[in-house]
Amino acid sequence: MARLEPGSVVSEKRTFTQEEFDRFAVLTGDDNPIHVDPGFSALAAFGRPVAHGMFLYSCLCGLLADAFPGTVQEQQDLMFPAPTFTGEEMMLWAEVVGVEAGRVIAEVRITNPEGTITCSGETVLRREGS
């Protein structure tokens, strides 16, 4: 469990699989072939399947929930400047950048092995019951 104070950082390495992309598609109904069809994706802009943005968001949610139990996300702002692929060891990262009026503000991001940011943003957490 991390401390809810500015400068606290939590991170984890994770390698996503096509099976995870496929299961997320079944769960959400978002079966866009860019995420789940390697043959289609091979002919598309990125040359292979890319992660659903909300799948990445849910992974960041899990990181935050594990690191800061007893908090809930109140707000999330994300951008996806580069694709996230299967089979690469990605780094999920969050840093507390502010605490004010019972709210915790954290920067979040996911980077690929080359250090390219594939997902970035800011989240606002609050303690349950606040």
N, C-alpha and C positions, 0 to 999 in steps of 0.2 A: 504494500500500500504506500503510495506516494503522499507527500505533504501538500496540502492545499495552500501553497504560498508561492509568490513570484519566484521564478527560477527553477522550480521543480520540473524535472524532465522524466518522461517515461517513454520507452521504446521497445519494440520487438521486431525480430526478423521473421518474415513469413514468405513462403513460396506458394503461390496460388496454383491450382490445378484446373484443367478443363472440366473435370467432374464438379468442382465447386461452382464454376460458371454455369454449368448445365443445371445443377440443383437449384441455384438461385433463379434461373430462368423459369423452372417449373414452379417454384414457390411464388414468384411474383407475376407470372404470365408474360414477362418480357422476354420473348424468345426471338428477338431480333437476330438474324443470322450472323451479324458482325460479332456477336458474343458466343454463339453456340455452334456454328457451322464452319469447321476449319477449311473445307473446300471453297465455300463462298468467301470467307475471310482472306484466303490466299490471293484472291483476285481484287480485293478491296484495298483501300488506301494504306492500311498498316501491314498487310501481308499475312496476318494471322489474327485469331480471335483476341479481342480486347475485353477487359473487365467492364461490367456494368458499373456506372458511377455510384449507384446506391448500394451495390455490393461493397465497394470500397468504403463508403460511408458507414455501413454496418460494421465493418472490421474496425474502423476507428472508434465507433461507439463501444465496441467490446473492449478495446484497449483502455478507454476512459473509464468504463464501468469497473473493470478489474483494478485499475490504479486508484480510483477515487470512489470506493463503495459508499453508498448513502447519498449519492448525487444523481440528479437526472439532467438530461440535456434540455435546455430551454430554447436554445436557438443554435442554428448551424448555418454557416456560409461556406460553400466549397466551390473550387474551380478544378478543372481537369486539363491542365496544359499539355500533357503528353499521355500516350497510352500506357496501360498496365497490362502486361502479358503473363501467360502461364510460364512456369518453369524458371522464372528468375527470382532470386532471393531479394525481396523488397524489404525496405525498412519503414515501419510505421512509427511515427514519432508525435509526441504532444508535449508542449511546454506551457506551464502556467505563466501568463504574462501580466495578470492583474487580478486583484480581489477587491470588490467594492460592493457595498450594500447587500451582503449575503450572496453575491454572485461571483463565480470564478470564470475568468476569461482565459482561454487557452488557444494557442496556435497549434494547428495540426498539419501534418503532411505525410506523404508517402513518396519515397524515392526509389529509383531502380539502382542496379549495381554500379552504373556509371555516375550516380549522384543526381540524375535528372529528376526533377519533381514531377510526379505524375498526378498528384492530388494535393491540394493545399487549401487552407482556410482557417477559420476561427470558429470556436464554439463557446457558448455560454452555459455554464453548469450552475445548478443551485442545489443546496442540500434538500433532501426530501423533507417535506413538512414546513419549509420556509415560505 
